[in-house]
Amino acid sequence: MSQKRDRWDSASSEEEVRDGDGTTTKYLSATTTNLESQDDTSSSIRTHNPLLSGCRSVYDSYERLDRIDEGTYGIVWKARDLITNEIVALKQIKFESSLRKDGFPISALREIGVLLALNHESIVTVKEMVVGDDFDKVFMAMEFMEMDLQEAMKISGQSPFPQAEVKSMMHQILSATQHIHKKWILHRDLKTSNILVHKSGKICLCDFGLARKYQLPRKAMTQTVITLWYRPIELLFGQSYYGPEVDIWSIGCIFGELLKKEAMMQGQGELDQIDKIFKMIGSPNEEVWPDFASLPNTSILRWKNKESPKIFKAFPVNSFSGGQSYLDPNGFDLLQRLLTLDPKKRISADDALNHAYFREGVEMRIPRFVLE
């Protein structure tokens, strides 16, 4: 008896990619469905209840159009809903061979749980879960966004974003982060490549694979989270008891990146990242960060930086010089508050949204992304 061919597997289209270690990874292949032959299927999707009927079949529900990206925790495809013709992003949960015996990947479970618990216009929406024939064919159908913010910055060229557009992007990012933190959730990997861009000017946070609930009193969590260039200084010094302030530091790094169209502090390793932070922001002392000496790695890692912080030169106020966006005094103050060394003094998402930067000066304007 012949084995059933999976239309979303390389066995049906010979679509395989060999990885660097010699293993072969199989990817989705497109399905074809005659929409005209379906009888009132639009009503069936409206009445479909996954709690009673289980998840819909990916084969009967979506047609793959293009492969968008592959990350640590899954492969993302551009797909078309065969019933509504809506374009969606279809994320296939990645099952490594070592995880098969351990069941569903915990990072994927965490991301699914978090996204289903969140409801905000600037957080990517999960429409439904769909499945294939095998246990490792599980997909998240999410709203489709053209690209991520990092790609959008590259495509838009060297010209800086207008301050009005930077304000709008920052307000959307902070508004979404405020919503997350009110739900007692930390994102723990905010960066421009984890912010999606829609041609309408809307931007959304995505990739919640490292997200985690936090509580009071705080419990120890891993400090090896957040991509290095966006990782707060306290985590680099071994702090394991942390909260929303780690996401706020990342947003400060994103703010600087939107202004200059390049990452603020591009360390080549943890030690180099610490050095770049201290040169940009200034070195800690008892006055600016009283608890710094109590961090786990301060006895091992020592810095003596007597130079003036570079942030004043890197982000000049009321100036168009340096090929970056105009920054008024309120904007510079917000940037400093987001990147405050002492996490206890770092501004919250609530207070950031109420900052004078968003109330005074030029009014916010929806960004006009140049998307290919």
C-alpha atoms as a printed R data frame, in Angstrom:
    type eleno elety resid chain resno       x      y      z
1   ATOM     1    CA   MET     A     1   0.000  0.000  0.000
2   ATOM     2    CA   SER     A     2   1.512  3.327 -1.063
3   ATOM     3    CA   GLN     A     3   2.152  6.017  1.527
4   ATOM     4    CA   LYS     A     4  -0.140  9.032  1.438
5   ATOM     5    CA   ARG     A     5   1.514 11.979 -0.264
6   ATOM     6    CA   ASP     A     6   1.539 15.208  1.712
7   ATOM     7    CA   ARG     A     7   0.721 18.115 -0.608
8   ATOM     8    CA   TRP     A     8   2.484 20.511  1.758
9   ATOM     9    CA   ASP     A     9   5.616 18.414  1.985
10  ATOM    10    CA   SER     A    10   8.636 18.034 -0.303
11  ATOM    11    CA   ALA     A    11   7.552 14.481 -1.153
12  ATOM    12    CA   SER     A    12   4.918 15.879 -3.499
13  ATOM    13    CA   SER     A    13   7.016 18.497 -5.263
14  ATOM    14    CA   GLU     A    14  10.634 17.488 -4.642
15  ATOM    15    CA   GLU     A    15  11.109 20.904 -2.992
16  ATOM    16    CA   GLU     A    16  13.966 20.346 -0.581
17  ATOM    17    CA   VAL     A    17  16.749 22.517  0.789
18  ATOM    18    CA   ARG     A    18  19.971 21.043  2.053
19  ATOM    19    CA   ASP     A    19  21.221 22.619  5.255
20  ATOM    20    CA   GLY     A    20  24.854 23.284  6.017
21  ATOM    21    CA   ASP     A    21  25.156 20.144  8.134
22  ATOM    22    CA   GLY     A    22  24.017 17.928  5.262
23  ATOM    23    CA   THR     A    23  20.511 17.346  6.560
24  ATOM    24    CA   THR     A    24  17.509 17.977  4.340
25  ATOM    25    CA   THR     A    25  14.720 20.318  5.346
26  ATOM    26    CA   LYS     A    26  11.325 19.891  3.679
27  ATOM    27    CA   TYR     A    27   9.133 22.888  2.963
28  ATOM    28    CA   LEU     A    28   5.547 23.541  2.001
29  ATOM    29    CA   SER     A    29   4.395 23.171 -1.584
30  ATOM    30    CA   ALA     A    30   1.400 24.949 -3.051
31  ATOM    31    CA   THR     A    31  -1.996 23.350 -3.331
32  ATOM    32    CA   THR     A    32  -4.581 24.010 -5.975
33  ATOM    33    CA   THR     A    33  -8.263 24.116 -5.278
34  ATOM    34    CA   ASN     A    34 -11.164 24.909 -7.580
35  ATOM    35    CA   LEU     A    35 -13.023 27.621 -5.684
36  ATOM    36    CA   GLU     A    36 -15.997 27.476 -8.015
37  ATOM    37    CA   SER     A    37 -16.741 23.895 -6.969
38  ATOM    38    CA   GLN     A    38 -17.173 24.775 -3.299
39  ATOM    39    CA   ASP     A    39 -20.755 25.046 -2.076
40  ATOM    40    CA   ASP     A    40 -21.331 27.924  0.291
41  ATOM    41    CA   THR     A    41 -18.001 27.329  2.013
42  ATOM    42    CA   SER     A    42 -17.948 30.869  3.351
43  ATOM    43    CA   SER     A    43 -20.779 29.979  5.698
44  ATOM    44    CA   SER     A    44 -18.985 26.821  6.811
45  ATOM    45    CA   ILE     A    45 -15.930 28.762  7.976
46  ATOM    46    CA   ARG     A    46 -18.117 31.158  9.922
47  ATOM    47    CA   THR     A    47 -19.736 28.269 11.754
48  ATOM    48    CA   HIS     A    48 -16.552 26.229 12.198
49  ATOM    49    CA   ASN     A    49 -15.838 25.712 15.882
50  ATOM    50    CA   PRO     A    50 -12.322 24.351 16.549
51  ATOM    51    CA   LEU     A    51 -13.326 23.339 20.072
52  ATOM    52    CA   LEU     A    52 -15.934 20.966 18.644
53  ATOM    53    CA   SER     A    53 -14.500 20.074 15.242
54  ATOM    54    CA   GLY     A    54 -10.776 20.560 15.744
55  ATOM    55    CA   CYS     A    55  -8.521 22.777 13.645
56  ATOM    56    CA   ARG     A    56  -9.163 23.097  9.925
57  ATOM    57    CA   SER     A    57  -6.936 21.266  7.462
58  ATOM    58    CA   VAL     A    58  -4.233 23.455  5.944
59  ATOM    59    CA   TYR     A    59  -4.672 21.617  2.626
60  ATOM    60    CA   ASP     A    60  -8.339 22.561  2.300
61  ATOM    61    CA   SER     A    61  -7.921 26.052  3.714
62  ATOM    62    CA   TYR     A    62  -4.846 27.750  2.249
63  ATOM    63    CA   GLU     A    63  -2.727 27.966 -0.871
64  ATOM    64    CA   ARG     A    64   0.923 28.766 -0.422
65  ATOM    65    CA   LEU     A    65   2.060 31.745 -2.517
66  ATOM    66    CA   ASP     A    66   5.599 32.516 -1.422
67  ATOM    67    CA   ARG     A    67   8.104 31.828  1.302
68  ATOM    68    CA   ILE     A    68   8.663 34.962  3.391
69  ATOM    69    CA   ASP     A    69  11.187 34.060  6.053
70  ATOM    70    CA   GLU     A    70  12.562 31.376  8.341
71  ATOM    71    CA   GLY     A    71  13.430 32.120 11.949
72  ATOM    72    CA   THR     A    72  14.566 30.158 14.945
73  ATOM    73    CA   TYR     A    73  11.081 28.992 15.796
74  ATOM    74    CA   GLY     A    74   9.315 28.580 12.467
75  ATOM    75    CA   ILE     A    75   8.956 29.092  8.728
76  ATOM    76    CA   VAL     A    76   6.676 31.869  7.479
77  ATOM    77    CA   TRP     A    77   4.771 31.705  4.200
78  ATOM    78    CA   LYS     A    78   2.559 34.123  2.325
79  ATOM    79    CA   ALA     A    79  -0.677 32.236  1.673
80  ATOM    80    CA   ARG     A    80  -4.218 32.757  0.378
81  ATOM    81    CA   ASP     A    81  -7.336 31.674  2.198
82  ATOM    82    CA   LEU     A    82  -9.100 29.465 -0.339
83  ATOM    83    CA   ILE     A    83 -12.518 30.483  0.990
84  ATOM    84    CA   THR     A    84 -12.225 34.219  1.564
85  ATOM    85    CA   ASN     A    85  -9.266 34.967 -0.767
86  ATOM    86    CA   GLU     A    86  -7.687 36.867  2.126
87  ATOM    87    CA   ILE     A    87  -3.877 36.995  2.092
88  ATOM    88    CA   VAL     A    88  -2.358 35.789  5.358
89  ATOM    89    CA   ALA     A    89   1.019 34.968  6.833
90  ATOM    90    CA   LEU     A    90   1.166 31.247  7.564
91  ATOM    91    CA   LYS     A    91   3.766 30.310 10.144
92  ATOM    92    CA   GLN     A    92   4.722 26.655 10.217
93  ATOM    93    CA   ILE     A    93   5.851 25.609 13.671
94  ATOM    94    CA   LYS     A    94   9.345 24.164 13.450
95  ATOM    95    CA   PHE     A    95   9.827 20.734 14.979
96  ATOM    96    CA   GLU     A    96  13.498 19.821 15.333
97  ATOM    97    CA   SER     A    97  14.262 16.103 15.264
98  ATOM    98    CA   SER     A    98  15.424 16.263 18.878
99  ATOM    99    CA   LEU     A    99  12.046 17.698 19.903
100 ATOM   100    CA   ARG     A   100   9.899 14.984 18.348
101 ATOM   101    CA   LYS     A   101  10.237 12.734 21.359
102 ATOM   102    CA   ASP     A   102   9.532 15.635 23.729
103 ATOM   103    CA   GLY     A   103   6.298 16.754 22.077
104 ATOM   104    CA   PHE     A   104   5.190 20.227 20.973
105 ATOM   105    CA   PRO     A   105   7.958 22.887 21.158
106 ATOM   106    CA   ILE     A   106   7.569 24.928 24.323
107 ATOM   107    CA   SER     A   107   8.564 28.158 22.537
108 ATOM   108    CA   ALA     A   108   5.732 27.699 20.031
109 ATOM   109    CA   LEU     A   109   3.221 26.913 22.784
110 ATOM   110    CA   ARG     A   110   4.330 30.042 24.593
111 ATOM   111    CA   GLU     A   111   3.986 32.214 21.491
112 ATOM   112    CA   ILE     A   112   0.546 30.831 20.614
113 ATOM   113    CA   GLY     A   113  -0.704 31.296 24.169
114 ATOM   114    CA   VAL     A   114   0.606 34.845 24.382
115 ATOM   115    CA   LEU     A   115  -0.762 35.977 21.006
116 ATOM   116    CA   LEU     A   116  -4.196 34.530 21.711
117 ATOM   117    CA   ALA     A   117  -4.236 36.404 25.033
118 ATOM   118    CA   LEU     A   118  -3.385 39.743 23.431
119 ATOM   119    CA   ASN     A   119  -5.728 42.003 21.481
120 ATOM   120    CA   HIS     A   120  -4.170 45.200 20.213
121 ATOM   121    CA   GLU     A   121  -4.044 46.902 16.822
122 ATOM   122    CA   SER     A   122  -0.242 47.075 16.948
123 ATOM   123    CA   ILE     A   123   0.274 43.405 17.808
124 ATOM   124    CA   VAL     A   124   0.072 40.856 15.012
125 ATOM   125    CA   THR     A   125  -3.234 38.965 15.047
126 ATOM   126    CA   VAL     A   126  -3.541 35.186 15.022
127 ATOM   127    CA   LYS     A   127  -6.606 34.264 12.994
128 ATOM   128    CA   GLU     A   128  -6.595 30.505 13.575
129 ATOM   129    CA   MET     A   129  -4.505 27.367 13.913
130 ATOM   130    CA   VAL     A   130  -4.532 24.857 11.043
131 ATOM   131    CA   VAL     A   131  -2.932 21.427 10.783
132 ATOM   132    CA   GLY     A   132  -1.639 18.926  8.249
133 ATOM   133    CA   ASP     A   133  -1.650 15.135  8.271
134 ATOM   134    CA   ASP     A   134   1.425 14.635 10.458
135 ATOM   135    CA   PHE     A   135   1.848 15.669 14.073
136 ATOM   136    CA   ASP     A   136   4.601 18.115 13.112
137 ATOM   137    CA   LYS     A   137   2.488 19.952 10.524
138 ATOM   138    CA   VAL     A   138   1.023 22.767 12.627
139 ATOM   139    CA   PHE     A   139   0.508 26.317 11.370
140 ATOM   140    CA   MET     A   140  -0.503 29.717 12.721
141 ATOM   141    CA   ALA     A   141  -2.528 31.832 10.276
142 ATOM   142    CA   MET     A   142  -1.763 35.489 11.027
143 ATOM   143    CA   GLU     A   143  -2.545 38.826  9.439
144 ATOM   144    CA   PHE     A   144  -0.218 39.544  6.538
145 ATOM   145    CA   MET     A   145   2.254 42.419  6.715
146 ATOM   146    CA   GLU     A   146   4.490 43.300  3.782
147 ATOM   147    CA   MET     A   147   7.841 43.232  5.590
148 ATOM   148    CA   ASP     A   148   9.606 44.014  8.856
149 ATOM   149    CA   LEU     A   149  10.764 47.444  9.969
150 ATOM   150    CA   GLN     A   150  14.430 46.650  9.408
151 ATOM   151    CA   GLU     A   151  13.752 45.820  5.760
152 ATOM   152    CA   ALA     A   152  11.556 48.900  5.376
153 ATOM   153    CA   MET     A   153  14.377 51.122  6.614
154 ATOM   154    CA   LYS     A   154  16.772 49.647  4.064
155 ATOM   155    CA   ILE     A   155  14.324 50.028  1.199
156 ATOM   156    CA   SER     A   156  13.497 53.644  2.110
157 ATOM   157    CA   GLY     A   157  17.089 54.668  1.405
158 ATOM   158    CA   GLN     A   158  19.506 56.937  3.238
159 ATOM   159    CA   SER     A   159  17.126 59.840  3.797
160 ATOM   160    CA   PRO     A   160  16.025 60.067  7.443
161 ATOM   161    CA   PHE     A   161  12.439 59.514  8.519
162 ATOM   162    CA   PRO     A   162  10.531 62.756  9.225
163 ATOM   163    CA   GLN     A   163  10.112 63.387 12.940
164 ATOM   164    CA   ALA     A   164   6.321 63.225 12.569
165 ATOM   165    CA   GLU     A   165   6.612 59.648 11.235
166 ATOM   166    CA   VAL     A   166   9.124 58.628 13.895
167 ATOM   167    CA   LYS     A   167   6.651 59.844 16.518
168 ATOM   168    CA   SER     A   168   3.886 57.723 15.013
169 ATOM   169    CA   MET     A   169   6.049 54.598 14.895
170 ATOM   170    CA   MET     A   170   7.269 55.081 18.459
171 ATOM   171    CA   HIS     A   171   3.720 55.698 19.689
172 ATOM   172    CA   GLN     A   172   2.511 52.463 18.073
173 ATOM   173    CA   ILE     A   173   5.422 50.472 19.517
174 ATOM   174    CA   LEU     A   174   4.966 51.907 23.013
175 ATOM   175    CA   SER     A   175   1.181 51.456 22.885
176 ATOM   176    CA   ALA     A   176   1.576 47.763 22.031
177 ATOM   177    CA   THR     A   177   4.233 47.333 24.727
178 ATOM   178    CA   GLN     A   178   1.987 49.015 27.286
179 ATOM   179    CA   HIS     A   179  -0.738 46.492 26.433
180 ATOM   180    CA   ILE     A   180   1.688 43.574 26.813
181 ATOM   181    CA   HIS     A   181   2.972 44.783 30.164
182 ATOM   182    CA   LYS     A   182  -0.551 45.335 31.489
183 ATOM   183    CA   LYS     A   183  -1.137 41.657 30.739
184 ATOM   184    CA   TRP     A   184   1.984 40.847 32.834
185 ATOM   185    CA   ILE     A   185   3.889 39.679 29.774
186 ATOM   186    CA   LEU     A   186   7.444 40.496 28.708
187 ATOM   187    CA   HIS     A   187   8.338 40.296 25.016
188 ATOM   188    CA   ARG     A   188  12.081 39.799 25.645
189 ATOM   189    CA   ASP     A   189  13.151 40.204 22.014
190 ATOM   190    CA   LEU     A   190  12.034 43.609 20.773
191 ATOM   191    CA   LYS     A   191  14.028 44.764 17.734
192 ATOM   192    CA   THR     A   192  13.314 46.253 14.320
193 ATOM   193    CA   SER     A   193  13.257 42.824 12.646
194 ATOM   194    CA   ASN     A   194  10.491 41.759 15.058
195 ATOM   195    CA   ILE     A   195   8.269 44.701 14.127
196 ATOM   196    CA   LEU     A   196   6.140 44.179 11.026
197 ATOM   197    CA   VAL     A   197   5.180 46.908  8.573
198 ATOM   198    CA   HIS     A   198   1.949 47.266  6.605
199 ATOM   199    CA   LYS     A   199   1.666 49.449  3.516
200 ATOM   200    CA   SER     A   200  -1.004 51.485  5.314
201 ATOM   201    CA   GLY     A   201   1.603 52.711  7.793
202 ATOM   202    CA   LYS     A   202   0.489 50.385 10.558
203 ATOM   203    CA   ILE     A   203   3.234 48.524 12.403
204 ATOM   204    CA   CYS     A   204   2.847 45.465 14.638
205 ATOM   205    CA   LEU     A   205   4.983 43.634 17.153
206 ATOM   206    CA   CYS     A   206   5.549 39.960 16.340
207 ATOM   207    CA   ASP     A   207   7.724 36.936 17.232
208 ATOM   208    CA   PHE     A   208   6.700 36.205 20.810
209 ATOM   209    CA   GLY     A   209   8.722 32.987 21.044
210 ATOM   210    CA   LEU     A   210  10.749 34.365 23.968
211 ATOM   211    CA   ALA     A   211   7.798 36.057 25.671
212 ATOM   212    CA   ARG     A   212   7.049 35.104 29.236
213 ATOM   213    CA   LYS     A   213   4.705 35.997 32.057
214 ATOM   214    CA   TYR     A   214   6.238 37.811 35.009
215 ATOM   215    CA   GLN     A   215   4.932 38.352 38.505
216 ATOM   216    CA   LEU     A   216   5.502 40.109 41.811
217 ATOM   217    CA   PRO     A   217   7.568 39.349 43.745
218 ATOM   218    CA   ARG     A   218   9.845 38.701 40.802
219 ATOM   219    CA   LYS     A   219  11.262 35.281 40.198
220 ATOM   220    CA   ALA     A   220  14.568 34.483 38.543
221 ATOM   221    CA   MET     A   221  14.497 34.178 34.740
222 ATOM   222    CA   THR     A   222  17.239 33.590 32.209
223 ATOM   223    CA   GLN     A   223  19.353 36.618 31.331
224 ATOM   224    CA   THR     A   224  20.361 35.189 27.943
225 ATOM   225    CA   VAL     A   225  17.395 36.781 26.167
226 ATOM   226    CA   ILE     A   226  16.995 39.769 23.833
227 ATOM   227    CA   THR     A   227  19.225 40.131 20.777
228 ATOM   228    CA   LEU     A   228  22.612 41.525 21.822
229 ATOM   229    CA   TRP     A   229  22.337 45.015 20.274
230 ATOM   230    CA   TYR     A   230  19.024 45.550 22.089
231 ATOM   231    CA   ARG     A   231  19.919 43.820 25.380
232 ATOM   232    CA   PRO     A   232  19.821 46.017 28.509
233 ATOM   233    CA   ILE     A   233  22.934 46.549 30.550
234 ATOM   234    CA   GLU     A   234  21.592 44.797 33.670
235 ATOM   235    CA   LEU     A   235  21.179 41.512 31.769
236 ATOM   236    CA   LEU     A   236  24.720 41.802 30.433
237 ATOM   237    CA   PHE     A   237  25.866 41.981 34.052
238 ATOM   238    CA   GLY     A   238  23.955 38.845 35.007
239 ATOM   239    CA   GLN     A   239  20.715 40.178 36.484
240 ATOM   240    CA   SER     A   240  18.087 37.424 36.555
241 ATOM   241    CA   TYR     A   241  15.340 39.264 38.480
242 ATOM   242    CA   TYR     A   242  13.820 41.674 35.981
243 ATOM   243    CA   GLY     A   243  10.564 42.977 34.564
244 ATOM   244    CA   PRO     A   244   9.112 45.367 31.938
245 ATOM   245    CA   GLU     A   245  12.169 47.629 32.037
246 ATOM   246    CA   VAL     A   246  14.120 45.198 29.834
247 ATOM   247    CA   ASP     A   247  11.646 45.751 26.990
248 ATOM   248    CA   ILE     A   248  11.849 49.514 27.551
249 ATOM   249    CA   TRP     A   249  15.628 49.500 26.998
250 ATOM   250    CA   SER     A   250  15.093 47.657 23.712
251 ATOM   251    CA   ILE     A   251  12.577 50.300 22.636
252 ATOM   252    CA   GLY     A   252  15.165 52.988 23.394
253 ATOM   253    CA   CYS     A   253  17.578 51.197 21.051
254 ATOM   254    CA   ILE     A   254  14.827 51.027 18.415
255 ATOM   255    CA   PHE     A   255  14.155 54.767 18.835
256 ATOM   256    CA   GLY     A   256  17.796 55.554 18.130
257 ATOM   257    CA   GLU     A   257  17.753 53.198 15.150
258 ATOM   258    CA   LEU     A   258  14.716 54.944 13.659
259 ATOM   259    CA   LEU     A   259  16.505 58.271 13.972
260 ATOM   260    CA   LYS     A   260  19.797 57.137 12.408
261 ATOM   261    CA   LYS     A   261  18.587 54.185 10.287
262 ATOM   262    CA   GLU     A   262  21.218 51.958 11.834
263 ATOM   263    CA   ALA     A   263  21.524 50.166 15.152
264 ATOM   264    CA   MET     A   264  22.798 52.421 17.949
265 ATOM   265    CA   MET     A   265  25.276 50.083 19.652
266 ATOM   266    CA   GLN     A   266  26.564 47.236 17.507
267 ATOM   267    CA   GLY     A   267  28.687 45.118 19.841
268 ATOM   268    CA   GLN     A   268  30.629 42.123 18.530
269 ATOM   269    CA   GLY     A   269  30.127 40.214 21.767
270 ATOM   270    CA   GLU     A   270  28.888 40.833 25.305
271 ATOM   271    CA   LEU     A   271  32.051 42.594 26.486
272 ATOM   272    CA   ASP     A   272  32.128 44.811 23.412
273 ATOM   273    CA   GLN     A   273  28.420 45.559 23.833
274 ATOM   274    CA   ILE     A   274  28.980 46.670 27.431
275 ATOM   275    CA   ASP     A   275  31.828 48.887 26.281
276 ATOM   276    CA   LYS     A   276  29.688 50.475 23.568
277 ATOM   277    CA   ILE     A   277  26.833 51.094 26.016
278 ATOM   278    CA   PHE     A   278  29.093 52.818 28.540
279 ATOM   279    CA   LYS     A   279  30.677 54.961 25.818
280 ATOM   280    CA   MET     A   280  27.263 55.938 24.477
281 ATOM   281    CA   ILE     A   281  25.335 56.415 27.746
282 ATOM   282    CA   GLY     A   282  28.121 56.856 30.325
283 ATOM   283    CA   SER     A   283  29.568 54.608 33.030
284 ATOM   284    CA   PRO     A   284  27.517 53.802 36.147
285 ATOM   285    CA   ASN     A   285  28.381 55.123 39.597
286 ATOM   286    CA   GLU     A   286  26.715 55.243 43.005
287 ATOM   287    CA   GLU     A   287  24.798 58.361 42.047
288 ATOM   288    CA   VAL     A   288  23.274 57.213 38.751
289 ATOM   289    CA   TRP     A   289  22.869 53.523 39.687
290 ATOM   290    CA   PRO     A   290  23.138 52.736 43.417
291 ATOM   291    CA   ASP     A   291  22.487 48.986 42.984
292 ATOM   292    CA   PHE     A   292  25.022 48.457 40.205
293 ATOM   293    CA   ALA     A   293  27.676 46.997 42.512
294 ATOM   294    CA   SER     A   294  25.268 44.245 43.629
295 ATOM   295    CA   LEU     A   295  24.880 42.750 40.130
296 ATOM   296    CA   PRO     A   296  26.358 39.238 39.777
297 ATOM   297    CA   ASN     A   297  29.107 40.104 37.278
298 ATOM   298    CA   THR     A   298  30.334 43.472 38.554
299 ATOM   299    CA   SER     A   299  33.165 41.821 40.488
300 ATOM   300    CA   ILE     A   300  34.366 40.165 37.277
301 ATOM   301    CA   LEU     A   301  33.739 42.907 34.731
302 ATOM   302    CA   ARG     A   302  35.084 46.389 35.463
303 ATOM   303    CA   TRP     A   303  35.046 49.511 33.318
304 ATOM   304    CA   LYS     A   304  36.638 52.894 33.796
305 ATOM   305    CA   ASN     A   305  35.333 55.190 31.116
306 ATOM   306    CA   LYS     A   306  36.066 58.857 31.740
307 ATOM   307    CA   GLU     A   307  34.914 60.030 28.330
308 ATOM   308    CA   SER     A   308  31.805 62.156 27.966
309 ATOM   309    CA   PRO     A   309  28.784 60.136 26.806
310 ATOM   310    CA   LYS     A   310  28.548 60.028 23.009
311 ATOM   311    CA   ILE     A   311  24.763 60.218 22.997
312 ATOM   312    CA   PHE     A   312  24.856 64.044 22.933
313 ATOM   313    CA   LYS     A   313  27.008 64.051 19.803
314 ATOM   314    CA   ALA     A   314  25.304 61.047 18.197
315 ATOM   315    CA   PHE     A   315  21.834 62.599 18.572
316 ATOM   316    CA   PRO     A   316  22.189 66.390 18.336
317 ATOM   317    CA   VAL     A   317  19.120 68.342 19.377
318 ATOM   318    CA   ASN     A   318  17.457 70.741 16.928
319 ATOM   319    CA   SER     A   319  19.793 69.719 14.134
320 ATOM   320    CA   PHE     A   320  19.447 68.018 10.763
321 ATOM   321    CA   SER     A   321  23.147 67.139 10.628
322 ATOM   322    CA   GLY     A   322  24.516 63.632 10.378
323 ATOM   323    CA   GLY     A   323  21.865 62.309  8.014
324 ATOM   324    CA   GLN     A   324  19.389 61.539 10.805
325 ATOM   325    CA   SER     A   325  15.888 62.617 11.727
326 ATOM   326    CA   TYR     A   326  15.404 65.987 13.392
327 ATOM   327    CA   LEU     A   327  15.170 65.526 17.166
328 ATOM   328    CA   ASP     A   328  13.673 68.155 19.443
329 ATOM   329    CA   PRO     A   329  14.551 68.495 23.181
330 ATOM   330    CA   ASN     A   330  11.514 66.427 24.209
331 ATOM   331    CA   GLY     A   331  12.552 63.628 21.876
332 ATOM   332    CA   PHE     A   332  16.083 63.603 23.258
333 ATOM   333    CA   ASP     A   333  14.737 63.531 26.818
334 ATOM   334    CA   LEU     A   334  12.542 60.531 25.992
335 ATOM   335    CA   LEU     A   335  15.500 58.749 24.373
336 ATOM   336    CA   GLN     A   336  17.564 59.230 27.530
337 ATOM   337    CA   ARG     A   337  14.744 58.069 29.787
338 ATOM   338    CA   LEU     A   338  14.276 54.896 27.728
339 ATOM   339    CA   LEU     A   339  18.017 54.218 27.924
340 ATOM   340    CA   THR     A   340  18.499 55.014 31.616
341 ATOM   341    CA   LEU     A   341  21.174 52.712 33.047
342 ATOM   342    CA   ASP     A   342  19.386 52.080 36.348
343 ATOM   343    CA   PRO     A   343  16.373 49.878 35.486
344 ATOM   344    CA   LYS     A   344  14.492 51.221 38.539
345 ATOM   345    CA   LYS     A   345  14.689 54.749 37.111
346 ATOM   346    CA   ARG     A   346  13.923 53.754 33.521
347 ATOM   347    CA   ILE     A   347  10.659 55.180 32.204
348 ATOM   348    CA   SER     A   348   7.625 52.881 31.913
349 ATOM   349    CA   ALA     A   349   5.538 52.403 28.767
350 ATOM   350    CA   ASP     A   350   2.663 54.276 30.471
351 ATOM   351    CA   ASP     A   351   4.796 57.292 31.295
352 ATOM   352    CA   ALA     A   352   6.494 57.227 27.897
353 ATOM   353    CA   LEU     A   353   3.131 57.477 26.125
354 ATOM   354    CA   ASN     A   354   2.315 60.520 28.287
355 ATOM   355    CA   HIS     A   355   5.679 62.152 27.592
356 ATOM   356    CA   ALA     A   356   5.710 65.676 26.169
357 ATOM   357    CA   TYR     A   357   7.367 64.344 23.016
358 ATOM   358    CA   PHE     A   358   3.985 63.050 21.836
359 ATOM   359    CA   ARG     A   359   2.015 66.124 22.952
360 ATOM   360    CA   GLU     A   360   4.204 68.977 21.773
361 ATOM   361    CA   GLY     A   361   6.041 69.906 18.589
362 ATOM   362    CA   VAL     A   362   5.085 68.436 15.231
363 ATOM   363    CA   GLU     A   363   2.012 66.228 15.171
364 ATOM   364    CA   MET     A   364   2.293 62.518 14.526
365 ATOM   365    CA   ARG     A   365   1.855 61.364 10.940
366 ATOM   366    CA   ILE     A   366   1.270 57.836  9.682
367 ATOM   367    CA   PRO     A   367   4.538 56.706  8.043
368 ATOM   368    CA   ARG     A   368   4.605 56.300  4.288
369 ATOM   369    CA   PHE     A   369   6.743 53.259  3.744
370 ATOM   370    CA   VAL     A   370   8.210 52.626  0.322
371 ATOM   371    CA   LEU     A   371   7.482 48.908 -0.061
372 ATOM   372    CA   GLU     A   372   8.559 46.760 -2.983
